[in-house]
Amino acid sequence: MSTADEPTEIAFFLCPGFASIGFVCALEVLRAANKLSGRELYRWHVMSASGGLVPSNNDLETLTSEGPMAGQKFQSVIIVSGTYPDRATNAQTRNRLRDLARHGAAIGGISTGAWVMAQAGLLEGYRCAIHWENAASFAEEFPMIEMTRAVFEIDRDRYTCAGGTSSLDMMLQLVAREHGHDLATQIAHFYQHERIRSAGDLQAEARHTVIRIKSEKLLRVINVMETNVEQPLNSGELASHAGITSRQLQRLFKEHTGYSPNRYYLDLRLRHARLLLLQTAMPVIDVAVAAGFVSHAHFSKCYRQLFDVTPTEERRRAF
């Protein structure tokens, strides 16, 4: 919290391949807060581990200074990461972040910034949000951290969002806390943003939206499949969750997806495994188990049939 005469000092820490839209949305809220209030409410600094030009996920480069360094004073440090957050920082940077947190800085994360925070031990005992594409691998890597499907989470001095335009909503909520809801609403209108989402809003996955339009029962079964990947359920168990028979379940999937429930479930598990292979350093055999396969050979065969590459080859390409 800043006083009327002292702007809030915020450091944006950019990781290679950072999510550019999330960064720009967050930064623009601060710029508009200054513009519309007629005062310098916020002052921002753009940093990276070694300084210089840092490429984003769309290959645009942003000039950064090296930091954050010991002794620098920030009210907030916001980590902006991208597709491969597990490779985004080194031990020295994580130590710097921990030191800033110990000295009272709030720590935020945009897109997969929550992953970097978790690696640094900065999310223990906190709720967090992360982009839905990285949710499965995050849950595997950090099972003790409470991750939600919300567009953003503000939990005391930790705040995280799923990236994209959700960083706009998260920063608007932070502006509202510090300088009032009226200013936050003015900023939203300035950017033609018709509604400031709350932490209660869930992330929108396009696939789920389409499925919900087709059939609520189908969506219910798919949600059950997604929460039972490591220990897959049989058709009878899946059907009971939707209150239908196994035969009705077969017809439902054939009509709306073109696949049998078993085929759909298998593809879902394999896609879950692919995210783990690409986004974590888990051994391939552990990925197989996490995707519900008891045999490495069977896992490898099914994986190759779907993706035309073996799990081992997929891992080698990723790393």
C-alpha positions in Angstrom: 0.0 0.0 0.0 1.4 3.4 -0.9 0.7 6.8 0.5 -0.7 9.7 -1.5 2.9 11.0 -2.1 4.7 7.7 -2.6 3.8 5.5 -5.6 3.7 1.8 -5.2 6.9 0.3 -6.6 6.3 -2.9 -8.7 8.8 -5.1 -10.4 7.8 -7.3 -13.3 10.1 -10.3 -13.6 10.1 -11.7 -17.1 11.0 -15.3 -17.8 12.1 -16.3 -21.4 9.0 -17.2 -23.4 6.8 -15.1 -21.1 3.1 -14.7 -21.9 3.1 -11.3 -23.6 -0.6 -10.6 -23.4 -0.7 -11.2 -19.7 2.2 -8.9 -19.1 0.8 -6.1 -21.3 -2.7 -6.3 -19.7 -1.2 -6.0 -16.2 1.1 -3.1 -17.2 -1.6 -1.2 -18.9 -3.8 -1.2 -15.7 -1.0 0.6 -13.9 -0.5 3.1 -16.7 -4.2 3.8 -16.8 -4.4 4.2 -13.0 -1.8 6.9 -13.2 -3.4 8.6 -16.2 -6.9 8.6 -15.0 -6.1 9.6 -11.4 -3.8 12.4 -12.5 -1.2 11.1 -10.0 1.7 8.7 -10.1 0.1 5.9 -8.1 2.4 3.2 -9.5 5.9 3.1 -10.7 7.1 -0.1 -12.5 10.4 -1.8 -13.3 10.9 -4.5 -15.9 13.5 -7.1 -15.0 14.9 -10.5 -15.8 17.5 -12.8 -14.4 20.4 -11.4 -16.4 18.9 -8.2 -18.0 18.9 -7.4 -21.7 16.3 -8.4 -24.3 13.9 -11.2 -23.2 11.8 -12.9 -25.9 8.1 -13.5 -25.2 6.0 -16.4 -26.4 5.3 -14.5 -29.7 9.0 -13.7 -30.2 8.7 -10.0 -29.4 11.6 -8.9 -27.2 11.4 -6.6 -24.2 14.3 -4.7 -22.8 14.9 -5.5 -19.1 17.3 -4.6 -16.4 19.0 -7.3 -14.2 17.1 -8.0 -11.0 15.5 -8.1 -8.6 18.7 -7.6 -6.6 19.3 -7.7 -2.8 18.5 -4.4 -1.2 16.0 -3.3 -3.8 12.7 -2.2 -2.3 9.4 -3.2 -4.0 5.9 -3.5 -2.7 5.2 -6.2 -5.3 7.2 -8.5 -7.6 5.2 -10.0 -10.4 6.6 -13.1 -12.2 5.5 -13.5 -15.8 6.2 -16.9 -17.2 5.1 -18.9 -20.2 5.0 -22.5 -21.6 8.0 -24.0 -19.9 8.0 -22.5 -16.4 10.1 -25.3 -14.8 13.0 -24.0 -16.9 12.3 -20.3 -16.3 14.6 -19.5 -13.3 17.7 -20.7 -11.6 18.6 -21.2 -7.9 20.0 -17.7 -7.6 16.8 -16.0 -8.9 14.6 -18.2 -6.6 16.8 -17.1 -3.7 16.3 -13.5 -4.6 12.6 -13.9 -4.8 12.5 -15.6 -1.4 14.6 -12.8 0.1 12.2 -10.2 -1.3 9.2 -12.1 0.2 10.9 -12.2 3.6 11.4 -8.5 3.5 7.7 -7.9 2.9 7.2 -7.8 -0.8 4.0 -9.3 -2.1 4.7 -11.9 -4.8 2.5 -12.3 -7.9 2.4 -14.6 -10.9 0.9 -14.3 -14.4 0.1 -17.2 -16.6 2.5 -19.9 -15.3 4.1 -17.5 -12.8 2.6 -19.7 -10.0 4.9 -22.5 -11.1 8.0 -20.3 -10.5 6.5 -19.2 -7.2 5.9 -22.8 -6.2 9.5 -23.8 -7.2 10.8 -21.1 -4.9 8.6 -22.3 -2.0 6.5 -19.1 -2.1 3.1 -20.8 -2.3 3.0 -23.1 0.7 -0.2 -22.5 2.5 -1.6 -20.3 -0.2 -4.2 -20.8 -3.0 -3.1 -20.2 -6.5 -4.4 -20.0 -10.1 -2.5 -21.2 -13.2 -3.4 -21.5 -16.9 -5.7 -24.6 -17.4 -3.2 -26.0 -20.0 -0.6 -26.3 -17.2 -3.0 -27.3 -14.4 -2.5 -31.1 -14.7 1.3 -30.9 -14.7 1.3 -28.4 -11.8 -0.9 -30.7 -9.7 1.6 -33.6 -10.3 4.6 -31.5 -9.5 3.2 -29.7 -6.5 0.5 -31.9 -5.0 0.5 -30.1 -1.6 -0.3 -26.7 -3.1 -4.0 -25.7 -3.4 -4.6 -24.9 -7.0 -8.1 -23.6 -8.2 -9.7 -23.3 -11.5 -10.4 -19.6 -10.9 -9.2 -16.9 -13.4 -7.2 -15.4 -10.6 -6.5 -15.8 -6.8 -5.6 -13.1 -4.4 -4.6 -14.8 -1.1 -3.1 -12.3 1.3 0.3 -11.3 -0.1 0.3 -13.8 -2.9 -1.7 -13.2 -6.1 -1.7 -15.4 -9.2 -3.7 -15.5 -12.4 -4.2 -17.8 -15.4 -2.8 -15.3 -17.9 -4.4 -13.8 -21.0 -6.9 -11.1 -20.0 -7.2 -12.5 -16.5 -4.2 -10.4 -15.5 -6.3 -7.3 -16.4 -9.0 -8.4 -13.9 -6.5 -9.3 -11.2 -4.7 -6.0 -11.4 -8.1 -4.1 -11.4 -9.0 -5.9 -8.2 -5.6 -4.8 -6.7 -6.2 -1.2 -7.8 -9.7 -1.3 -6.2 -8.2 -2.5 -2.9 -5.6 0.2 -2.9 -7.4 3.2 -4.5 -11.1 2.3 -4.6 -13.6 0.6 -6.9 -14.4 3.8 -8.8 -10.9 4.1 -10.2 -10.8 0.4 -11.1 -14.2 0.8 -12.9 -12.9 3.8 -14.8 -9.9 1.8 -16.0 -12.1 -1.1 -17.1 -14.2 1.3 -19.1 -11.1 2.9 -20.6 -10.1 -0.4 -22.1 -13.7 -1.4 -23.1 -13.7 -4.1 -20.5 -17.4 -4.5 -19.7 -17.1 -6.4 -16.4 -14.3 -6.8 -13.8 -14.3 -10.5 -13.1 -13.9 -11.7 -9.6 -11.8 -14.6 -8.2 -15.0 -16.6 -8.2 -15.1 -16.7 -12.0 -13.7 -20.0 -13.4 -11.4 -20.3 -16.4 -13.1 -20.8 -19.7 -12.0 -23.9 -21.6 -13.4 -23.7 -25.2 -13.8 -27.5 -25.3 -15.9 -27.5 -22.2 -18.1 -24.7 -23.4 -18.9 -26.6 -26.6 -19.6 -29.8 -24.7 -21.9 -28.0 -22.2 -24.0 -26.7 -25.1 -24.2 -30.3 -26.5 -25.0 -32.1 -23.2 -24.7 -31.4 -19.5 -24.6 -35.2 -18.8 -21.7 -35.6 -21.3 -19.8 -32.7 -19.6 -20.4 -34.3 -16.2 -18.9 -37.6 -17.3 -15.9 -35.9 -18.9 -15.3 -34.0 -15.7 -15.3 -37.3 -13.8 -12.8 -38.7 -16.4 -10.5 -35.8 -15.9 -10.5 -36.2 -12.1 -9.9 -39.9 -12.4 -6.9 -40.2 -14.7 -4.5 -42.2 -12.6 -7.1 -44.8 -11.7 -9.6 -44.9 -14.6 -13.2 -45.8 -13.9 -15.1 -48.4 -15.9 -18.1 -47.6 -18.1 -20.6 -48.6 -15.4 -19.0 -46.2 -12.9 -18.9 -43.4 -15.4 -22.6 -43.9 -16.3 -23.7 -43.8 -12.7 -22.2 -40.4 -12.2 -24.5 -39.1 -15.0 -27.5 -41.1 -13.8 -27.7 -43.1 -17.0 -27.1 -46.6 -18.2 -23.9 -47.9 -19.8 -25.8 -48.3 -23.1 -27.0 -44.6 -22.9 -23.4 -43.6 -22.2 -22.2 -45.3 -25.3 -24.9 -43.5 -27.4 -24.1 -40.1 -25.8 -20.4 -40.3 -26.7 -21.0 -41.6 -30.2 -23.5 -38.9 -31.0 -21.5 -35.9 -29.6 -17.9 -36.9 -29.9 -17.8 -39.6 -32.5 -15.9 -41.9 -30.1 -16.8 -44.6 -27.7 -16.4 -43.6 -24.0 -13.3 -45.9 -23.7 -11.6 -44.4 -26.7 -12.4 -40.8 -25.5 -11.1 -41.7 -22.0 -7.9 -43.2 -23.4 -7.2 -40.1 -25.6 -7.8 -37.9 -22.6 -5.3 -39.8 -20.5 -2.7 -39.8 -23.3 -3.1 -36.0 -23.7 -2.7 -35.7 -19.9 0.5 -37.7 -20.2 1.8 -35.5 -23.1 1.5 -32.4 -20.9 3.5 -34.1 -18.2 6.2 -35.1 -20.6 6.4 -31.6 -22.1 6.0 -29.6 -18.9 7.7 -31.6 -16.2 10.9 -33.6 -15.7 9.0 -36.6 -14.3 10.5 -40.0 -15.4 8.6 -41.5 -18.3 7.5 -44.5 -16.2 6.0 -42.1 -13.6 4.2 -40.3 -16.3 2.7 -43.6 -17.5 1.5 -44.4 -14.0 0.0 -40.9 -13.6 -1.9 -41.4 -16.8 -3.4 -44.7 -15.5 -1.1 -47.2 -17.3 0.2 -50.2 -15.5 2.5 -51.3 -18.3 5.2 -49.1 -19.9 5.0 -51.1 -23.1 1.2 -50.6 -23.4 1.6 -46.9 -22.6 4.3 -46.5 -25.3 2.2 -48.3 -27.9 -0.9 -46.3 -27.2 1.1 -43.0 -27.2 2.7 -43.7 -30.5 -0.6 -44.6 -32.1 -2.1 -41.2 -31.1 0.9 -38.9 -31.5 3.1 -40.8 -34.0 6.0 -40.6 -31.6 7.0 -42.6 -28.5 6.9 -41.0 -25.0 10.7 -41.2 -24.8 11.1 -39.5 -28.2 8.6 -36.8 -27.1 10.6 -36.2 -23.9 13.9 -36.0 -25.9 12.4 -33.3 -28.2 11.1 -31.3 -25.3 14.4 -31.2 -23.4 
